[in-house]
């Protein structure tokens, strides 16, 4: 659910203090645990290490990211793939076709 417009966006003031009066090079990489913090125009160009549960993801905000939250750019889950038995069969057929094509190419070169 969206935050009330009366309250305004959630801006982490501790984060703004860390970058206040510093250039992106001086500030270095800033660790952030507050994934809900909204990216402001002052944050553009700095490098943030956003916590994702078991580690950190490097996020460098650009102008297009302003207004979004830091957590949007640090996914917490890893997508494996869809499929199952049918998908495995299709992959095996593809591999077999590649192997046969490679054998045919070798046979053609050997003649």
Secondary structure, DSSP 8 states (H G I E B T S, - for coil): ----TTT-----HHHHHHHTT--HHHH-EEEE--TT-B--GGGTT-EEEEE-SSSEEEEE--GGGTTSBGGGGS-SS----S--HHHHHHHHHHHHHHHHHHHHHHHHHH-
